Amino acid sequence: MIKQIPMTLQGIKKLREELKKLKNIERPKIINSIIEARKHGDLKENAEYQSARESQSFCEGRIKEIENKLSNANIIDITKITHNNKVIFGSTVCIINILTNRIISYKIVGHDESDLKNNLISINAPLSRSLIGKKKNDIINVKTPRGIIEYKILNIKYI
């Protein structure tokens, strides 16, 4: 049984764009590099050729990986889900660290979409798991390597 991969609409769009770029830009560029490198003679000692083949292998592997993820994606449109004012997959949650008073917002996304620099956290992250199903003003405790951190949910958006 193939496991469905939860993704937001933005995550699907990003993967499709990457796939299009790999197939239409990177793949032809690599093929041209291989053709050029072959012109330089002995392939066993041709560093350009070996490098181009490695790039080709990486590119083809990534294409297969993205196609697999897209074929198994469970696209979740947050705007069309009944949420009952609770934190769900795809919601953006504003929380405050009770100890430090640091406020931060995170959007809960699929594993492949997560990007901490852009405040996108994986549904599999301990913080996400602690937030799912909670409501505004709820207090959550998140177990981290540094100990338990207590947060309060300030706001939940479904965008």
N, C-alpha and C positions, 0 to 999 in steps of 0.2 A: 504494500500500500504506500503510495506516494504522499508525503506530508505536505499539506498546504502551507505556503509561506505568507504570513500577513504582511501587507504593504499598504501604504497610503497612496493616494492618487499622485502626489508629488514624487514619491519613491519610484513608482512605475514609470512616470514620465522621464525621470533622470536615467533609469536603466535603459529605456528605449533610446534616449539620445546617445548614451554611451555606445550601445550596440550599433546604431546607425553610423556613428563616427568610426568605430572599429572596422566595420564592413566597407564603408565607402571612402574612407580617407586613409586609415592606418594600414589596412590589408594591402591595398594597391601600392602604397609607398614602400612597404616591406618587400613586396614582389619585385618592384623595380630595383631595390637595393640588392636583392639576390641575383637578379639578372646582371647588374653592373659588376658585382663581386665575382661572378662566374667568368667574366671576361678577363680577369686578372690571373688566370692560370690555375695551377695546382690547388684543388679545393681543400686538401688535408692541411696545408700550411697557410691557408688564406683566412686571416683574422676577420676581415670584413665579411666574408661569406659566413663564417661561424657565428659572428655577431648577428647578422641578418637572420640566420636560421633560428637562433635563440629568440629573437624578437618575434619571428613568425610563430614559433611554438607557444610563446606567452600569449600572443594575440589570439590565436585559434583556441587556446584553452579558456581565455576570458570570454570569447564569443560563446562557446559551449556553455560556460557557467551562467552567463546572463540569459541565454535562451532557455536553459533549464529553470532558472528562477522565474522567468516570465511565464513559462508554461505551467508552473506550479503556484503562481501567485494567487492569493486570496485578497483581491483589492477591496479595501475598506474605505468608503466615503463617509467621513465623520459627519458631514452635513445631513446625511440621510439615516442616521441611527438614532433610536430613542435612547437618551442618556440618563434621564431621571436626575439630572444635576449631579451625577457621579463621574468620577474619573474613569475614562474608558480608553481603549486603543485609539490613537489619533488625537486625543485631546491635548490642549496646552494647559499646563498647570503652573500657577505662580505659587511658590512656597517660600517660607521664611525659616531659616535656621534659628531655632529658639535660643540657642546659646550665644551665637554671634550676631544675631539680627540681620544677617545677610539675606537679601531677597534675590531669588532667581526664578526664571521661567524655563520650563522644559516642555518639549512636545514629545509624546510617547509614540515611537515609530517602530517599524520592523527592524530586525537585527541588521540587515544589510543597509539600511538607511541611516543608522545611527551615526552621529557626528557631534561629539561633545563640544567642539569649538563653536558649532552653530546651535547649541542647546537642543539637539535631537538625541534622545536617549532610547536605547533598545527596550522593547517590551520585556526582554529577558533580564534587564539590569535589576539589582536589588531595590533600588529606589522606585523604579516603575512597578515592580511587584507589590511594593508597600503602598503605592498610591492607588492602584486599580481598585475600583469599587468604593473609594472614600468620597466624602463630600466636602464642600467649603467649610472651613473652620475646624475640620477634623485634625487631630494630632496623630502623627505617625512616627514610629521608631524604626530607623534603618540601621541594620547591623553592617558595620564597615570594618576594615582592618584596624582603624584607629579607635574602634569602640562604637557604641550605639549613638547615633545622632538623631535628635528630635526635631521634627519639622511641623509647621502648621500650614495647612492649605489656605491660601488667601483668596485664590480665584481659579476658576476653571473655564476655559473657552473651548468652543467646538467649531474651529475654523479650518 
